[in-house]
Amino acid sequence: GVQIYYKTDPTKTGGKYYSVKYQVKTARRGWLGEVYDTNWESGDGNHTAGAFGDPIIGIRAVIVPA
């Protein structure tokens, strides 16, 4: 699996925060569901995209408002 985290620098975004929405494509299952990065400081950052034993052959990601 893969984990992606986007760290916002609020001094460069006018105080707005952003996160990353991402998805992986596996060899056998195609595109899996979307995953959003989480607040790692709160201990929440345990979401991964992928499936054990199924090779990842594509990743797509987009930055979105948090």
C-alpha positions as CSV (number, residue, x, y, z in Angstrom):
1,G,0.0,0.0,0.0
2,V,0.9,3.7,-0.1
3,Q,0.3,6.6,2.2
4,I,0.4,10.2,1.0
5,Y,0.4,13.3,3.3
6,Y,0.2,16.9,2.2
7,K,1.6,19.4,4.7
8,T,0.1,22.8,4.3
9,D,2.1,25.9,5.1
10,P,-0.6,28.3,6.2
11,T,1.7,31.3,5.9
12,K,1.7,30.7,2.1
13,T,-2.0,29.9,1.7
14,G,-3.6,32.8,3.6
15,G,-4.4,30.6,6.6
16,K,-6.3,27.9,4.5
17,Y,-5.5,24.3,5.0
18,Y,-5.4,21.6,2.3
19,S,-5.2,17.8,2.1
20,V,-4.5,15.3,-0.6
21,K,-7.1,13.0,-2.0
22,Y,-5.5,9.9,-3.7
23,Q,-6.3,6.6,-5.3
24,V,-4.3,3.7,-6.5
25,K,-4.7,1.3,-9.4
26,T,-3.8,-2.3,-8.8
27,A,-2.9,-5.0,-11.3
28,R,-5.9,-7.2,-10.4
29,R,-8.6,-4.9,-9.0
30,G,-8.2,-1.8,-11.0
31,W,-8.8,1.6,-9.4
32,L,-9.6,1.3,-5.6
33,G,-11.5,3.8,-3.5
34,E,-10.3,7.3,-2.8
35,V,-8.3,8.0,0.4
36,Y,-7.8,11.3,2.1
37,D,-4.7,12.1,4.1
38,T,-5.4,12.6,7.8
39,N,-4.3,14.6,10.8
40,W,-1.1,12.8,11.7
41,E,-0.6,14.8,14.9
42,S,-3.8,13.3,16.4
43,G,-2.7,9.8,15.6
44,D,-5.2,9.3,12.8
45,G,-2.7,8.9,10.0
46,N,-3.2,5.2,9.4
47,H,-5.1,5.1,6.1
48,T,-3.4,3.4,3.2
49,A,-4.4,2.8,-0.4
50,G,-3.7,-0.6,-1.9
51,A,-4.4,-4.3,-1.4
52,F,-1.9,-6.7,0.1
53,G,-0.3,-8.9,-2.6
54,D,-1.8,-6.9,-5.5
55,P,0.9,-4.7,-7.2
56,I,0.2,-1.0,-7.6
57,I,0.4,0.0,-11.2
58,G,-0.9,3.6,-11.0
59,I,-1.4,6.5,-8.5
60,R,-3.4,9.6,-8.9
61,A,-3.6,12.5,-6.4
62,V,-5.1,15.9,-6.1
63,I,-4.8,18.7,-3.5
64,V,-8.2,19.7,-2.1
65,P,-9.4,22.1,0.6
66,A,-9.4,20.5,4.1
